[in-house]
Amino acid sequence: MKYVIGDDEVALVLKPCSFDSKGKWTGEMNTGLVVGEPKLLDKEDTAYVMHLATLMGAFLELAQHDDMLYNMVEEHRNELIGLKEEEEEEDQPMYEKVEGTDGKILKLTRFTKTQGNA
């Protein structure tokens, strides 16, 4: 999938850079920035957007050495995109009783593992 950087956009690029003898990625990566043509933003605003992007890259480096920081940001990210932690999902019953049925009804979510079509 290709994406063309638009005017006034700044992209943080993550590039896997190290592979073992079997071609499996070792987890090491390079980071870079791609900056679109400044049109609406002045130099100061463009520099600030680049500053924010470089902060994201710096986070990746720090998070490798600070589990608390990584976990805190991961938890916040999960909240932002609506992911629930496994512990929270386990607290919720997988089945619910439905009036008028003899059995239990399985609740399916987008995270439910199924075979075939569900």
N, C-alpha and C positions, 0 to 999 in steps of 0.2 A: 504494500500500500504506500503510495507516494502522497506527500503533502507539499504544496508549494507555499513557502512563507509569504504572507501578505504584507502589504505596506503597514508599517508601525508595529509589526509583530516581532517578538523575541522568543526563540525556542531553545530550550535546554535539550541537548542531544546526548543520549546515553549510548555508548558504543562498546559492546563486549570486545575485549582486546586480547585475551589470553585463553588458549585452548590447550588441553593436554594431548598426548600422543594419539589418543583415540578420537580426537576432534570434539571432546566434551568441554564446554565452557568451564573455566576455573572459578568464575565469579568476579574476576578482575575486569574493570571497565574504565574507559576514558570518558570524560565529559567535555562538552564543547557548547558554544553558543552559535546560533544562526540568527542574524538580525536582518529584518526586512527593510526596505527603503523607507526612510523617514518622510512622511507626508504631512500628517496632522500634528505629530508630536514634535516639539522643539528638542534641541540637543540635551537640555537638562532632563526633560521627561524621558527621553530615550535612554539616557544614562541611568535613570532611576529604575526603569524596567529591566535593564541589563543587570543592575545591582541586585534586584530581587531574584533574577534567574541564577546569578552566581551564588546567592545565599542558599538556593535549593541544592546546587552542586556541592557546596561546603557541608550541608547537612549530611549528604551521603557519606562523605569522608568521616565526619564526627560519629555518625550512627554506627559505623563499623567497630568503634571502640567504646561506645556508651549504650549498653542494653536498656537502661532506664529511658534515655532519650528516644531510642528507636521504638520501644514499646509505647511510650506516651504518644508519639506522632502516629504510630500505626493505629492505636485505639481511636485517636481523634479522626483519622482518615476513615476508619470503619464507620464511625458515627455519621460522618458527612455523606458517605455513599450508601448508608443503610444496611451495612453488614452487621450481623449479630455475632457475638462471640459464641463458641461452642457451648460454654457453660450456660449461657442464657438460653440457648436452644434446647439444652437437655432439661432445663427446668420446666419447659412447656410440654404438656402431654402430647404425644404423637397422635393419639386418638381422642375423639370427643364423642360423647353420647349425643345421639340425635333422637328426639322424640319421634315415635312411630316406627323405629327400626329395632330389630332384634339384636343387632350387632353393633359394632363400633365403626365409625366412619374415619378413614385415614385422611388427615389434612395434608395436602400437597402444597409445597411452596416452590419457588424457583430454585431452591437449594436441595430439594428432595431428590435422592438418587433413585432412578427408575430404570427399568429395562423396557425397550420398545417405546411405544407412544403412550403418554399419560396425559 
